[in-house]
Amino acid sequence: MNSLQFAIEMEHEGEKFYMEQAELNKKNDLKFVCELLAADEKEHAKMLTDKMNHEESQFPETNTLADAKNIFTEMTPIQSGNEELKSQISFYRNALEIEQQSVDFYMKYQKETTDDGEKKLFDFLIQQEKTHLAVLGELYLLLKNAKDWVENAEFGLREDY
């Protein structure tokens, strides 16, 4: 299996993971986050498939970051100590690990490939996965520190993306 085939499979697995999580969390804010990430993973798989089939690959503008900022303003208040909070924290921790593995994978193969088109594609995907990391990281910290923070997520101090 070459790097493109492996990457396609990895993106399909990511999409499946996020859709399963969206279904499990259909009654809370996590559903929106998972659907957003699943759509990105699906688009990534398409781009990789296009490249593998020697088709022109488009690098679309994504709204993940802008959509994620909307998550902060529209989140329902978080109750610390409840089971739903613990479940969501666990999800974000796992998702952060998955996204970091994706970044590491794409960085490795970007360095190894001699194909300029693959280098550009892997660079684009690295940036996409880093955006996912930033979004998930912010949401993870928001939930993890819910019992300590008594602020509106929109107005709190946080690192810029």
N, C-alpha and C positions, 0 to 999 in steps of 0.2 A: 504494500500500500504506500503510495507516495504522499508527500506532504499535503497536496491539495485534496486528495481523497480523504485523508485523515481529518483535515480541517472541516470539510463538508460534513463528515460524520459527527464531529465535535459540535458544530453549530446546530445540527438537527437534534442532537441530544440536549443541548442547551434550550432550544425552543420547546422540546417536549417537557423538560424539567419545569420551565417557567409556566407553561400552560397547565400542567398538573397542579402547580402551586396556586395558580389563579383560580382553578376550580375548588381547591381546598379552602381558599380564602375569599370566596365569592361574597361574603357578608362583611368584609372589612376593606380598608384602604389598600391592603397588600395586593388585592386583585388587579387594580389599575397598574401598579408597578410591574407586576408579573406579565401582564399583557403587553405593556410597553417594551419590556426586555425581550419577550418572545418574538414580537414583530421585528425587532432589530436582528435577532439571531436568524430568523427566517430570511431576511434580506441579505445577511452575510453569507448564508449557504447558497443563495442564488448567485451572488457575485462570484463566489468560489467556483461554482458549477460552470458559470459562463467562462471563467478563465480556463478551467480544465478543458472545456469544449472549444477553446480558441476563439471565443466570441468576445466582442468588445464589452468591457465591463464598465458600468456607470458607477460613479461614486456619489451617491445621492446625499443631499443635505438632510440631516435628520434633526428632529425636534426633541430628541431625548432629553437634552439638558433643559430646554425651556419647559417641556412637559413636566420634568421632575421638579422644577421650581414651583409649578402649580400644585404639586403634591403637598408641599409644605404649607401652602396657604389654605388648602382644602381639607387637610387631615382632621379627623374627628379627635377630640381630646383623648389623650392616652392615660389610662388608669394604671399606675404602677402596681406590680405584684400579682396581676391576674394571669391566668393561664394563656390567654390570647397573646398578651405581651411577651411571655416567655417563648411561645411558639414563633412569633414574628422575629424576635431577636435571634433565635436559632436559625430561621430561614436566612436572615441577612448575613449571619456569620458564614453559613454554607455557601451562599451565593457569592460572597466576597472571595472565598477560596476558589470557586469555579472561575470567576472572572480573572483572578490573578493568574491562574493556570493558563487561561487563554492568552493573556498578555505575554507570559513567558514563552508559550508555544510559538506565537507569531514572531516574537523577537528572535527566537532561535532560528526559525526557518527563513526569516528575512535576511539574516546574516549568511545563511548557507546557500541561498539561491543565487544563481547568476543571471536569471531572467529579470530584466528591468520591469516588466509588467507585473510580475509576481512581487517584486520589491515594493512597488507602489501600492499594490493591493494589500500586502501585509502591513505596510505603514499605515494605510487607512484603517485597517482592522485593529491595529494596536491602539490607535487614537480612539476608536469607537469603544473598545473594551476598557480603556482607561477612563472614559466618560462613565461607563457603567460602574466601574469601581468607585468613582467619585460620588455618584448618585447613591449607590448602595451604602457607601461609607457614611455619608451624611445621615441617611435614614437609620442606619444601625446605631450611630451615636445618639441620635434623637431618642430612639427607643431605649437604648441601654441606660441613658441618663435621665429617663423620664421622671424618676422619683426625685431627682435632684434639681431639675430644671422646672421653673415655674414661669415660663415665658412662651410667647407665641413663636412658633417655629419660623415664621416669616421675618421676624425682627431680631432674632438672636444673632450673636456674633458667631460667624463661621468663616472658614477659609473660602476664598474665591476659587472658582473652577478654572 
